[in-house]
Amino acid sequence: MKKNEMAKTTKEFDRRFDNGEDVHDLIDMSKAKIIRHGKKVRITLDVAEEMVKEIDQIRQSIGVDRGALIKVWLHERLQQEKAASAKY
């Protein structure tokens, strides 16, 4: 079997992947990391009905689950806070 020629740019890699080309030979798995975020903890939030309606409008427009959207927002905010606190 012929080994694939390495992609020279990320755009080329993405194009080849999107076209269904086998890109396994193009990935250096020795540098891959498995991230385990630890034990999941359930939280309960009481929020105004109007806020839930607004969240649902956004999630429907992008086609994701309410919980998934809120998790992404929380993650983004945590990253912002970490970056802000690292500056001081």
C-alpha positions in Angstrom: 0.0 0.0 0.0 1.3 3.4 -1.0 1.9 5.8 1.9 0.1 9.2 1.6 2.1 12.3 0.9 2.0 14.6 3.9 -0.4 17.5 3.7 1.5 20.8 3.5 -1.2 23.0 5.0 -4.2 22.5 7.3 -6.5 23.6 4.4 -5.0 20.8 2.3 -5.5 18.3 5.2 -9.1 19.4 5.7 -9.8 19.2 1.9 -8.4 15.7 1.7 -10.4 14.6 4.8 -13.6 16.2 3.5 -13.1 14.3 0.2 -13.0 11.0 2.0 -9.3 10.3 1.6 -7.7 8.1 4.2 -5.7 10.5 6.4 -4.5 8.1 9.0 -1.0 8.2 7.7 -1.0 12.0 8.0 -1.6 12.1 11.7 1.2 11.7 14.3 -0.6 9.7 17.0 2.4 9.9 19.3 1.4 13.4 20.1 -2.3 12.7 20.6 -3.7 13.4 24.1 -6.8 11.9 25.7 -8.5 14.4 27.8 -10.7 13.1 30.6 -12.7 15.8 32.3 -13.3 13.8 35.4 -16.5 12.8 37.2 -19.6 14.5 36.0 -21.6 16.4 38.6 -25.3 17.3 38.2 -26.3 20.8 39.0 -29.8 22.4 39.1 -30.4 26.0 38.2 -33.6 28.0 38.7 -33.8 30.6 36.0 -36.6 32.9 34.7 -38.9 31.4 32.1 -38.1 34.2 29.7 -34.4 33.4 29.8 -35.2 29.7 29.0 -37.3 30.9 26.0 -34.4 33.0 24.8 -31.9 30.1 25.2 -34.3 27.8 23.3 -34.6 30.3 20.4 -30.8 30.3 20.1 -30.4 26.6 20.4 -33.1 25.9 17.9 -31.5 28.2 15.3 -28.2 26.4 15.6 -29.7 22.9 16.1 -28.3 21.9 19.4 -29.6 20.6 22.8 -30.3 23.2 25.5 -27.9 21.5 27.9 -25.1 21.3 25.3 -25.4 25.0 24.5 -25.3 26.0 28.2 -22.2 23.7 28.7 -20.4 25.4 25.8 -21.3 28.8 27.2 -20.0 27.9 30.7 -16.8 26.5 29.2 -16.2 29.6 27.1 -16.8 31.8 30.2 -14.4 29.7 32.3 -11.7 30.1 29.6 -12.3 33.9 29.6 -12.0 34.1 33.4 -8.8 32.0 33.4 -7.3 34.2 30.7 -8.3 37.4 32.6 -6.9 36.1 35.9 -3.6 35.0 34.2 -3.0 38.7 33.2 -2.8 39.8 36.8 
